[in-house]
Amino acid sequence: MTDKYSLCHDYELFNELSTQQLHAVSTYCREECFYPDTILFEDGEPAQKMYVLVEGEIKLFYAIGEAGMVEVDRVAPGGIFGCSALVPPYIHPSTALAKTRIEVLELDAVGLRRLFDEDPRLAVSIQRHVMRCLLDCIINLRLG
């Protein structure tokens, strides 16, 4: 396993953090591996973890009326998902399924939110990146 601090340092989500902030965030991170067809979270579940995809591919499904669960997006390496773990009411609005064998950096969002309360600048930095990623997703959905 890689040193958590070094691992976190490699991702854009953490680019704006100071060394001290990066060390604090790394205490809430761990590497995980999942196999194809593993569901990481489901629509309506409490959102307690957020993820950075290290390797593999994730499919995101949303319940859309009579159509049921529809694949709306895919996440590629470097992408983040499970962002609802940082936004009240902290409930997943989608289902995440591993399309391939995946490796992720799993963030304990409950701990991270406590850290946000202690260090608002850290919160702004990470939330800014999350908002950029979500905006990119919206634009990609609109453009097809």
DSSP file (Angstrom, degrees, kcal/mol; ACC not computed):
  #  RESIDUE AA STRUCTURE BP1 BP2  ACC     N-H-->O    O-->H-N    N-H-->O    O-->H-N    TCO  KAPPA ALPHA  PHI   PSI    X-CA   Y-CA   Z-CA
    1    1 A M              0   0    0      0, 0.0     2,-0.2     0, 0.0     3,-0.1   0.000 360.0 360.0 360.0 145.3    0.0    0.0    0.0
    2    2 A T        -     0   0    0      1,-0.1    29,-0.1     2,-0.1     2,-0.1  -0.517 360.0 -92.4 -79.5 148.7    1.1    3.5   -0.8
    3    3 A D     >  -     0   0    0     -2,-0.2     4,-2.6     1,-0.1     5,-0.2  -0.429  36.7-130.3 -56.4 131.4    1.6    6.1    2.0
    4    4 A K  H  > S+     0   0    0      1,-0.2     4,-2.7     2,-0.2     5,-0.2   0.878 105.8  52.2 -58.4 -41.3   -1.8    7.9    2.4
    5    5 A Y  H  > S+     0   0    0      1,-0.2     4,-1.9     2,-0.2    -1,-0.2   0.942 112.4  45.3 -61.0 -47.1   -0.2   11.3    2.2
    6    6 A S  H  > S+     0   0    0      1,-0.2     4,-0.7     2,-0.2    -2,-0.2   0.899 112.4  52.2 -62.9 -41.1    1.6   10.5   -1.0
    7    7 A L  H >< S+     0   0    0     -4,-2.6     3,-1.2     1,-0.2    -2,-0.2   0.936 110.2  46.7 -62.4 -47.4   -1.5    8.9   -2.5
    8    8 A C  H >< S+     0   0    0     -4,-2.7     3,-1.7     1,-0.3     6,-0.3   0.856 103.0  64.8 -62.9 -35.0   -3.6   11.9   -1.8
    9    9 A H  H 3< S+     0   0    0     -4,-1.9    -1,-0.3     1,-0.3    -2,-0.2   0.728  92.7  65.0 -60.0 -23.2   -1.0   14.2   -3.2
   10   10 A D  T << S+     0   0    0     -3,-1.2     2,-0.4    -4,-0.7    -1,-0.3   0.517  87.9  83.0 -80.8  -6.4   -1.5   12.6   -6.6
   11   11 A Y  S X  S-     0   0    0     -3,-1.7     3,-1.9    -4,-0.2     4,-0.2  -0.835  72.6-136.3-114.4 140.9   -5.1   13.8   -7.2
   12   12 A E  G >  S+     0   0    0     -2,-0.4     3,-1.7     1,-0.3     4,-0.3   0.789 100.4  72.7 -57.6 -31.6   -6.4   17.1   -8.5
   13   13 A L  G 3  S+     0   0    0      1,-0.3    -1,-0.3    65,-0.2     3,-0.2   0.808 107.0  36.0 -52.8 -30.7   -9.1   17.1   -5.8
   14   14 A F  G X  S+     0   0    0     -3,-1.9     3,-1.7    -6,-0.3    -1,-0.3   0.302  83.6 109.9-108.0   7.6   -6.3   17.9   -3.3
   15   15 A N  T <  S+     0   0    0     -3,-1.7    -1,-0.1     1,-0.3    -2,-0.1   0.790  78.6  49.0 -57.5 -33.2   -4.1   20.2   -5.4
   16   16 A E  T 3  S+     0   0    0     -4,-0.3    -1,-0.3    -3,-0.2     2,-0.2   0.460  89.0 108.7 -89.0  -0.1   -4.9   23.4   -3.6
   17   17 A L    <   -     0   0    0     -3,-1.7     2,-0.1     1,-0.1    -3,-0.0  -0.486  67.0-124.5 -82.8 146.4   -4.2   22.0   -0.1
   18   18 A S     >  -     0   0    0     -2,-0.2     4,-2.8     1,-0.1     5,-0.2  -0.305  34.1-101.6 -73.9 168.4   -1.3   22.9    2.1
   19   19 A T  H  > S+     0   0    0      1,-0.2     4,-2.2     2,-0.2     5,-0.2   0.916 125.2  49.5 -58.7 -43.8    1.0   20.1    3.4
   20   20 A Q  H  > S+     0   0    0      2,-0.2     4,-2.0     1,-0.2    -1,-0.2   0.920 112.4  46.9 -62.7 -44.5   -0.7   20.3    6.8
   21   21 A Q  H  > S+     0   0    0      1,-0.2     4,-2.7     2,-0.2     5,-0.2   0.901 110.5  52.9 -64.2 -41.0   -4.2   20.1    5.2
   22   22 A L  H  X S+     0   0    0     -4,-2.8     4,-2.3     1,-0.2    -1,-0.2   0.895 108.6  49.9 -62.7 -40.9   -3.2   17.2    3.0
   23   23 A H  H  X S+     0   0    0     -4,-2.2     4,-0.8    -5,-0.2    -1,-0.2   0.915 111.4  49.2 -62.4 -42.6   -1.9   15.3    6.1
   24   24 A A  H >< S+     0   0    0     -4,-2.0     3,-0.7     1,-0.2     4,-0.3   0.925 113.2  46.0 -63.8 -44.9   -5.2   16.0    7.9
   25   25 A V  H >< S+     0   0    0     -4,-2.7     3,-2.3     1,-0.2    -1,-0.2   0.878 103.0  64.6 -64.9 -38.0   -7.3   14.8    4.9
   26   26 A S  H >< S+     0   0    0     -4,-2.3     3,-1.5     1,-0.3    -1,-0.2   0.751  88.9  67.6 -61.9 -22.9   -5.2   11.7    4.4
   27   27 A T  T << S+     0   0    0     -4,-0.8    -1,-0.3    -3,-0.7    -2,-0.2   0.703 101.5  49.2 -68.9 -16.4   -6.3   10.4    7.8
   28   28 A Y  T <  S+     0   0    0     -3,-2.3    80,-3.1    -4,-0.3     2,-0.3   0.194 100.5  85.8-104.6  14.7   -9.8   10.0    6.2
   29   29 A C  E <   +A  107   0A   0     -3,-1.5     2,-0.3    78,-0.2    78,-0.2  -0.858  45.5 167.3-118.2 149.6   -8.6    8.2    3.1
   30   30 A R  E     -A  106   0A   0     76,-1.7    76,-3.3    -2,-0.3     2,-0.3  -0.980  34.2-112.6-154.9 153.0   -7.9    4.6    2.2
   31   31 A E  E     +A  105   0A   0     -2,-0.3     2,-0.3    74,-0.2    74,-0.2  -0.650  36.8 178.7 -84.3 139.9   -7.3    2.5   -0.9
   32   32 A E  E     -A  104   0A   0     72,-2.2    72,-2.7    -2,-0.3     2,-0.4  -0.970  16.9-151.8-139.4 155.1  -10.0   -0.1   -1.8
   33   33 A C  E     -A  103   0A   0     -2,-0.3     2,-0.3    70,-0.2    70,-0.2  -0.989  13.3-176.1-128.1 137.4  -10.4   -2.5   -4.6
   34   34 A F  E     -A  102   0A   0     68,-2.3    68,-2.9    -2,-0.4     3,-0.1  -0.958  19.3-127.0-132.9 152.1  -13.8   -3.8   -6.0
   35   35 A Y    >   -     0   0    0     -2,-0.3     3,-1.6    66,-0.2    63,-0.2  -0.535  45.1 -70.9 -95.9 162.4  -14.6   -6.4   -8.6
   36   36 A P  T 3  S+     0   0    0      0, 0.0    63,-0.2     0, 0.0    -1,-0.2  -0.152 118.4  21.3 -52.1 144.8  -16.8   -6.0  -11.7
   37   37 A D  T 3  S+     0   0    0     61,-3.3     2,-0.4     1,-0.3    62,-0.1   0.539  85.9 141.8  71.7  11.0  -20.6   -5.7  -11.0
   38   38 A T    <   -     0   0    0     -3,-1.6    60,-2.8    60,-0.2     2,-0.6  -0.693  48.2-137.8 -79.8 131.7  -20.0   -4.6   -7.4
   39   39 A I  E     -D   97   0B   0     -2,-0.4    58,-0.2    58,-0.2     3,-0.1  -0.821  17.3-173.0 -89.7 121.2  -22.5   -1.9   -6.2
   40   40 A L  E     -     0   0B   0     56,-2.4     2,-0.3    -2,-0.6    -1,-0.2   0.839  70.0 -13.7 -83.9 -35.6  -20.6    0.7   -4.2
   41   41 A F  E     -D   96   0B   0     55,-0.9    55,-2.2     6,-0.0    -1,-0.3  -0.973  65.8-134.9-160.3 159.7  -23.8    2.6   -3.2
   42   42 A E    >   -     0   0    0     -2,-0.3     3,-2.2    53,-0.2    50,-0.3  -0.877  36.0 -84.8-122.8 153.5  -27.4    2.7   -4.1
   43   43 A D  T 3  S+     0   0    0     -2,-0.3    52,-0.1     1,-0.3    -1,-0.1  -0.260 114.8  19.6 -50.2 127.9  -30.0    5.4   -4.7
   44   44 A G  T 3  S+     0   0    0     48,-3.8    -1,-0.3     1,-0.3     3,-0.1   0.270  92.7 126.2  93.4 -11.4  -31.5    6.5   -1.4
   45   45 A E  S <  S-     0   0    0     -3,-2.2    47,-2.9    49,-0.2    -1,-0.3  -0.452  73.1 -92.2 -77.2 152.6  -28.8    5.2    0.8
   46   46 A P  B     -G   91   0C   0      0, 0.0     2,-0.9     0, 0.0    45,-0.3  -0.428  39.4-130.6 -59.8 136.9  -27.0    7.5    3.4
   47   47 A A        +     0   0    0     43,-3.1     3,-0.1    37,-0.2    -6,-0.0  -0.809  48.2 146.8 -97.2 102.2  -23.9    9.0    1.7
   48   48 A Q        +     0   0    0     -2,-0.9    61,-1.7     1,-0.1    62,-1.0   0.485  59.6  49.8-112.9  -7.7  -21.0    8.4    4.1
   49   49 A K  E     -B  108   0A   0     59,-0.2     2,-0.3    60,-0.2    36,-0.2  -0.975  56.5-164.2-134.9 147.7  -18.2    8.0    1.6
   50   50 A M  E     -B  107   0A   0     57,-1.9    57,-3.3    -2,-0.3     2,-0.4  -0.900  19.3-147.0-123.0 156.6  -16.9    9.8   -1.5
   51   51 A Y  E     -BC 106  81A   0     30,-2.9    30,-2.0    -2,-0.3     2,-0.5  -0.939  19.0-157.8-132.9 147.2  -14.5    8.3   -4.0
   52   52 A V  E     -BC 105  80A   0     53,-2.0    53,-2.7    -2,-0.4     2,-0.5  -0.997  32.6-130.5-113.3 123.3  -11.7    9.1   -6.4
   53   53 A L  E     +B  104   0A   0     26,-3.2    25,-4.0    -2,-0.5    51,-0.2  -0.644  29.9 174.6 -78.8 120.8  -11.4    6.5   -9.1
   54   54 A V  E     -     0   0A   0     49,-2.8     2,-0.3    -2,-0.5    50,-0.2   0.862  67.0  -0.5 -90.2 -45.1   -7.8    5.3   -9.4
   55   55 A E  E    S+B  103   0A   0     48,-2.0    48,-2.2    22,-0.1    -1,-0.4  -0.997 106.3  22.3-150.3 143.1   -8.2    2.6  -11.9
   56   56 A G  S    S-     0   0    0     -2,-0.3     2,-0.4    46,-0.2    46,-0.2  -0.619  80.6 -70.9 102.8-160.9  -11.1    1.0  -13.9
   57   57 A E        -     0   0    0     -2,-0.2    42,-2.5    19,-0.1    43,-1.3  -1.000  30.8-157.9-144.6 139.1  -14.5    2.3  -14.8
   58   58 A I  E     -FE  75  98B   0     17,-1.9    17,-2.6    -2,-0.4     2,-0.4  -0.904   8.1-149.3-114.3 141.0  -17.7    3.1  -12.8
   59   59 A K  E     -FE  74  97B   0     38,-3.0    38,-2.6    -2,-0.4     2,-0.5  -0.918  10.0-153.0-106.3 138.6  -21.3    3.4  -14.2
   60   60 A L  E     -FE  73  96B   0     13,-3.1    12,-2.8    -2,-0.4    13,-1.5  -0.955  10.9-167.2-113.4 129.9  -23.7    5.7  -12.5
   61   61 A F  E     -FE  71  95B   0     34,-2.7    34,-2.5    -2,-0.5     2,-0.4  -0.912   3.4-165.6-117.4 141.4  -27.5    5.0  -12.7
   62   62 A Y  E     -F   70   0B   0      8,-2.4     8,-2.8    -2,-0.4     2,-0.6  -0.961  27.8-116.8-123.2 144.4  -30.4    7.2  -11.8
   63   63 A A  E     -F   69   0B   0     30,-0.4     2,-0.6    -2,-0.4     6,-0.2  -0.710  35.3-174.7 -78.0 119.4  -34.0    6.3  -11.3
   64   64 A I  E >>  -F   68   0B   0      4,-3.0     3,-1.6    -2,-0.6     4,-0.6  -0.856  39.9 -88.7-124.7  95.2  -35.9    8.1  -14.1
   65   65 A G  G >4 S-     0   0    0     -2,-0.6     3,-1.2     1,-0.3    -1,-0.2  -0.024 101.7 -10.8  45.2-134.1  -39.7    7.7  -13.9
   66   66 A E  G 34 S+     0   0    0      1,-0.3    -1,-0.3    -3,-0.1     3,-0.1   0.669 127.1  72.8 -71.0 -17.4  -41.1    4.7  -15.6
   67   67 A A  G <4 S-     0   0    0     -3,-1.6    -1,-0.3     1,-0.2    -2,-0.2   0.712  88.9-158.2 -70.2 -18.9  -37.8    4.0  -17.4
   68   68 A G  E <<  +F   64   0B   0     -3,-1.2    -4,-3.0    -4,-0.6     2,-0.6  -0.495  55.1   6.2  77.3-146.2  -36.4    2.8  -14.0
   69   69 A M  E    S-F   63   0B   0     -6,-0.2     2,-0.4    -2,-0.2    -6,-0.2  -0.625  74.2-175.7 -78.7 119.6  -32.7    2.7  -13.5
   70   70 A V  E     -F   62   0B   0     -8,-2.8    -8,-2.4    -2,-0.6     2,-0.4  -0.952  29.8-118.8-120.4 132.7  -31.0    4.4  -16.4
   71   71 A E  E     +F   61   0B   0     -2,-0.4   -10,-0.3   -10,-0.2     3,-0.1  -0.577  40.3 165.6 -69.3 123.4  -27.2    4.6  -17.0
   72   72 A V  E     +     0   0B   0    -12,-2.8     2,-0.3    -2,-0.4    -1,-0.2   0.674  55.4   6.3-112.3 -27.4  -26.5    8.3  -17.1
   73   73 A D  E     -F   60   0B   0    -13,-1.5   -13,-3.1     2,-0.0     2,-0.4  -0.981  51.7-145.2-154.7 161.2  -22.8    8.6  -16.7
   74   74 A R  E     -F   59   0B   0     -2,-0.3     2,-0.5   -15,-0.2   -15,-0.2  -0.979  17.5-142.1-128.6 145.4  -19.5    6.7  -16.5
   75   75 A V  E     -F   58   0B   0    -17,-2.6   -17,-1.9    -2,-0.4     3,-0.1  -0.925  15.0-162.5-110.9 131.4  -16.5    7.7  -14.4
   76   76 A A    >   -     0   0    0     -2,-0.5     3,-2.4   -19,-0.2   -23,-0.3  -0.625  43.7 -60.9-104.8 166.5  -13.0    7.3  -15.7
   77   77 A P  T 3  S+     0   0    0      0, 0.0   -23,-0.2     0, 0.0    -1,-0.2  -0.151 125.2  27.4 -50.9 137.4   -9.7    7.2  -13.7
   78   78 A G  T 3  S+     0   0    0    -25,-4.0   -65,-0.2     1,-0.4   -66,-0.1   0.125  96.9 119.9  95.0 -18.7   -9.1   10.5  -11.8
   79   79 A G    <   -     0   0    0     -3,-2.4   -26,-3.2   -26,-0.1    -1,-0.4  -0.341  55.9-135.1 -78.2 159.7  -12.8   11.2  -11.6
   80   80 A I  E     +C   52   0A   0    -28,-0.2     2,-0.3    -3,-0.1   -28,-0.2  -0.845  24.2 172.1-112.6 151.4  -14.7   11.6   -8.4
   81   81 A F  E     +C   51   0A   0    -30,-2.0   -30,-2.9    -2,-0.3    15,-0.0  -0.979  54.2  54.4-153.0 162.8  -18.1   10.2   -7.5
   82   82 A G    >   +     0   0    0     -2,-0.3     3,-2.0   -32,-0.2    -1,-0.1   0.734  59.0 152.9  81.7  24.5  -20.3    9.9   -4.4
   83   83 A C  G >   +     0   0    0      1,-0.3     3,-2.4     2,-0.2     4,-0.2   0.700  55.2  79.4 -63.2 -20.1  -20.2   13.7   -4.1
   84   84 A S  G >  S+     0   0    0      1,-0.3     3,-1.1     2,-0.2     6,-0.3   0.668  75.0  77.7 -63.3 -13.1  -23.5   13.8   -2.3
   85   85 A A  G <  S+     0   0    0     -3,-2.0    -1,-0.3     1,-0.2    -2,-0.2   0.624  97.6  44.8 -68.3 -12.3  -21.6   12.7    0.8
   86   86 A L  G <  S+     0   0    0     -3,-2.4    -1,-0.2    -4,-0.1    -2,-0.2   0.369 105.3  71.3-108.9   2.2  -20.5   16.3    1.0
   87   87 A V  S X  S-     0   0    0     -3,-1.1     3,-2.6    -4,-0.2     4,-0.4  -0.971  90.4 -85.1-126.8 122.0  -24.0   17.9    0.4
   88   88 A P  T 3  S+     0   0    0      0, 0.0    -2,-0.1     0, 0.0    -3,-0.0  -0.333 113.3  36.0 -56.5 140.8  -26.9   17.8    2.8
   89   89 A P  T 3  S-     0   0    0      0, 0.0   -42,-0.1     0, 0.0    -4,-0.1  -0.915  92.1-141.9 -92.9  18.9  -29.0   15.8    3.3
   90   90 A Y    <   +     0   0    0     -3,-2.6   -43,-3.1    -6,-0.3     2,-0.4   0.930  51.5 136.0  60.9  50.4  -26.1   13.3    2.6
   91   91 A I  B     -G   46   0C   0     -4,-0.4    -1,-0.2   -45,-0.3   -46,-0.1  -0.990  58.4-116.2-126.9 135.3  -28.2   10.8    0.6
   92   92 A H        -     0   0    0    -47,-2.9   -48,-3.8    -2,-0.4   -47,-0.2  -0.562  19.7-168.0 -71.8 128.1  -27.1    9.2   -2.7
   93   93 A P  S    S+     0   0    0      0, 0.0   -30,-0.4     0, 0.0     2,-0.3   0.359  71.3  36.9 -92.7   4.9  -29.3   10.2   -5.6
   94   94 A S  S    S-     0   0    0    -52,-0.2     2,-0.4   -32,-0.1   -49,-0.2  -0.853  78.1-114.0-144.4 175.5  -27.8    7.5   -7.8
   95   95 A T  E     - E   0  61B   0    -34,-2.5   -34,-2.7    -2,-0.3     2,-0.5  -0.975  23.9-151.9-118.0 134.2  -26.4    3.9   -7.9
   96   96 A A  E     -DE  41  60B   0    -55,-2.2   -56,-2.4    -2,-0.4   -55,-0.9  -0.931  14.6-177.0-111.1 126.4  -22.7    3.3   -8.6
   97   97 A L  E     -DE  39  59B   0    -38,-2.6   -38,-3.0    -2,-0.5     2,-0.6  -0.978  29.0-122.3-125.0 131.2  -21.7    0.0  -10.2
   98   98 A A  E     - E   0  58B   0    -60,-2.8   -61,-3.3    -2,-0.4   -40,-0.2  -0.610  22.1-172.4 -71.2 118.4  -18.2   -1.1  -11.0
   99   99 A K  S    S+     0   0    0    -42,-2.5     2,-0.2    -2,-0.6    -1,-0.2   0.849  74.4   7.7 -77.8 -35.7  -18.1   -1.8  -14.7
  100  100 A T  S    S-     0   0    0    -43,-1.3     2,-0.3   -64,-0.1   -62,-0.2  -0.689 108.8 -62.0-128.5-179.5  -14.6   -3.3  -14.4
  101  101 A R        -     0   0    0     -2,-0.2     2,-0.3   -66,-0.1   -66,-0.2  -0.574  68.3-164.4 -64.3 131.9  -12.2   -4.2  -11.6
  102  102 A I  E     -A   34   0A   0    -68,-2.9   -68,-2.3    -2,-0.3     2,-0.4  -0.894  25.9-156.7-126.8 153.8  -11.6   -0.9   -9.9
  103  103 A E  E     +AB  33  55A   0    -48,-2.2   -49,-2.8    -2,-0.3   -48,-2.0  -0.994  25.3 179.6-121.5 135.1   -9.3    0.7   -7.4
  104  104 A V  E     -AB  32  53A   0    -72,-2.7   -72,-2.2    -2,-0.4     2,-0.7  -0.916  35.6-128.6-132.5 157.6  -10.5    3.8   -5.6
  105  105 A L  E     -AB  31  52A   0    -53,-2.7   -53,-2.0    -2,-0.3     2,-0.5  -0.959  36.5-153.4 -99.3 113.0   -9.3    6.2   -3.0
  106  106 A E  E     -AB  30  51A   0    -76,-3.3   -76,-1.7    -2,-0.7     2,-0.5  -0.792   5.6-157.2 -95.7 126.3  -12.2    6.1   -0.5
  107  107 A L  E     -AB  29  50A   0    -57,-3.3   -57,-1.9    -2,-0.5     2,-1.2  -0.899  18.2-132.6-107.2 127.8  -12.8    9.2    1.6
  108  108 A D  E  >  - B   0  49A   0    -80,-3.1     4,-2.3    -2,-0.5   -59,-0.2  -0.663  25.1-170.2 -73.7  99.1  -14.6    9.0    4.9
  109  109 A A  H  > S+     0   0    0    -61,-1.7     4,-2.6    -2,-1.2    -1,-0.2   0.796  79.3  59.8 -69.9 -28.3  -17.0   11.9    4.2
  110  110 A V  H  > S+     0   0    0    -62,-1.0     4,-1.5     2,-0.2    -1,-0.2   0.948 111.3  40.9 -63.5 -47.2  -18.3   12.1    7.8
  111  111 A G  H  > S+     0   0    0      1,-0.2     4,-2.1     2,-0.2    -2,-0.2   0.887 113.6  54.3 -64.9 -39.6  -14.7   12.7    9.0
  112  112 A L  H  X S+     0   0    0     -4,-2.3     4,-2.2     1,-0.2    -2,-0.2   0.892 105.3  52.8 -63.4 -40.2  -14.0   15.0    6.2
  113  113 A R  H  X S+     0   0    0     -4,-2.6     4,-1.6     2,-0.2    -1,-0.2   0.873 107.8  51.3 -64.2 -36.1  -17.1   17.1    7.0
  114  114 A R  H  X S+     0   0    0     -4,-1.5     4,-1.4     1,-0.2    -1,-0.2   0.909 109.2  51.1 -64.2 -40.7  -15.8   17.5   10.6
  115  115 A L  H  X S+     0   0    0     -4,-2.1     4,-2.0     1,-0.2    -2,-0.2   0.873 105.2  56.7 -63.2 -37.3  -12.5   18.6    9.2
  116  116 A F  H  < S+     0   0    0     -4,-2.2     7,-0.3     1,-0.2    -1,-0.2   0.889 103.8  53.3 -59.8 -40.0  -14.4   21.2    7.0
  117  117 A D  H  < S+     0   0    0     -4,-1.6    -1,-0.2     1,-0.2    -2,-0.2   0.861 113.1  43.6 -63.7 -35.0  -15.9   22.6   10.2
  118  118 A E  H  < S+     0   0    0     -4,-1.4    -2,-0.2     1,-0.2    -1,-0.2   0.782 126.5  29.3 -79.2 -28.9  -12.4   23.0   11.7
  119  119 A D    >X  +     0   0    0     -4,-2.0     4,-1.8    -5,-0.1     3,-0.7  -0.730  61.6 179.8-137.7  84.2  -10.8   24.4    8.5
  120  120 A P  H 3> S+     0   0    0      0, 0.0     4,-2.6     0, 0.0     5,-0.2   0.795  83.6  59.2 -57.7 -30.5  -13.2   26.4    6.3
  121  121 A R  H 3> S+     0   0    0      2,-0.2     4,-2.2     1,-0.2     5,-0.1   0.897 105.4  49.0 -66.3 -38.6  -10.4   27.1    3.7
  122  122 A L  H <> S+     0   0    0     -3,-0.7     4,-2.4     2,-0.2     5,-0.3   0.923 110.8  51.4 -62.8 -44.1   -9.9   23.4    3.3
  123  123 A A  H  X S+     0   0    0     -4,-1.8     4,-3.0    -7,-0.3     5,-0.3   0.928 109.8  48.7 -58.7 -47.1  -13.6   23.0    2.8
  124  124 A V  H  X S+     0   0    0     -4,-2.6     4,-2.4     1,-0.2    -1,-0.2   0.909 110.5  51.7 -61.3 -42.8  -13.7   25.7    0.2
  125  125 A S  H  X S+     0   0    0     -4,-2.2     4,-1.5     2,-0.2    -1,-0.2   0.938 115.9  38.7 -61.0 -49.0  -10.8   24.2   -1.7
  126  126 A I  H  X S+     0   0    0     -4,-2.4     4,-2.4     1,-0.2    -2,-0.2   0.923 116.4  50.9 -70.6 -43.0  -12.3   20.7   -1.9
  127  127 A Q  H  X S+     0   0    0     -4,-3.0     4,-2.7    -5,-0.3    -2,-0.2   0.868 106.3  56.6 -62.9 -35.2  -15.9   22.0   -2.5
  128  128 A R  H  X S+     0   0    0     -4,-2.4     4,-2.0    -5,-0.3    -1,-0.2   0.925 109.7  44.9 -60.4 -45.0  -14.6   24.2   -5.4
  129  129 A H  H  X S+     0   0    0     -4,-1.5     4,-2.3     2,-0.2    -2,-0.2   0.920 112.3  51.4 -65.9 -43.2  -13.1   21.2   -7.1
  130  130 A V  H  X S+     0   0    0     -4,-2.4     4,-2.5     1,-0.2    -2,-0.2   0.917 109.5  50.5 -60.4 -43.6  -16.2   19.1   -6.5
  131  131 A M  H  X S+     0   0    0     -4,-2.7     4,-2.5     1,-0.2    -1,-0.2   0.889 108.7  51.8 -63.2 -39.0  -18.4   21.9   -8.0
  132  132 A R  H  X S+     0   0    0     -4,-2.0     4,-2.2     2,-0.2    -1,-0.2   0.924 111.4  47.6 -61.9 -43.3  -16.2   22.1  -11.1
  133  133 A C  H  X S+     0   0    0     -4,-2.3     4,-2.0     2,-0.2    -2,-0.2   0.908 112.5  48.3 -64.3 -42.7  -16.5   18.3  -11.6
  134  134 A L  H  X S+     0   0    0     -4,-2.5     4,-2.3     2,-0.2    -1,-0.2   0.892 110.2  51.7 -66.5 -38.9  -20.3   18.4  -11.1
  135  135 A L  H  X S+     0   0    0     -4,-2.5     4,-2.6     1,-0.2    -1,-0.2   0.915 108.1  52.2 -62.9 -42.2  -20.6   21.3  -13.6
  136  136 A D  H  X S+     0   0    0     -4,-2.2     4,-2.6     1,-0.2    -2,-0.2   0.898 108.6  51.4 -59.3 -40.3  -18.6   19.3  -16.1
  137  137 A C  H  X S+     0   0    0     -4,-2.0     4,-2.3     2,-0.2    -2,-0.2   0.919 110.0  48.7 -62.9 -43.8  -21.0   16.4  -15.7
  138  138 A I  H  X S+     0   0    0     -4,-2.3     4,-2.4     2,-0.2    -2,-0.2   0.928 112.2  48.2 -62.5 -45.1  -24.0   18.6  -16.2
  139  139 A I  H  X S+     0   0    0     -4,-2.6     4,-2.2     1,-0.2    -2,-0.2   0.924 111.6  49.9 -62.3 -44.0  -22.5   20.1  -19.4
  140  140 A N  H  X S+     0   0    0     -4,-2.6     4,-1.2     1,-0.2    -1,-0.2   0.885 110.9  49.9 -62.4 -38.7  -21.6   16.6  -20.7
  141  141 A L  H  < S+     0   0    0     -4,-2.3    -1,-0.2     1,-0.2    -2,-0.2   0.907 111.8  48.1 -65.3 -41.6  -25.1   15.4  -20.1
  142  142 A R  H  < S+     0   0    0     -4,-2.4    -2,-0.2     1,-0.2    -1,-0.2   0.856 115.6  43.6 -67.6 -35.2  -26.6   18.4  -21.9
  143  143 A L  H  <        0   0    0     -4,-2.2    -1,-0.2    -5,-0.2    -2,-0.2   0.627 360.0 360.0 -86.7 -13.5  -24.3   18.0  -24.8
  144  144 A G     <        0   0    0     -4,-1.2    -3,-0.2    -5,-0.2    -4,-0.1   0.477 360.0 360.0  78.6 360.0  -24.7   14.3  -25.0
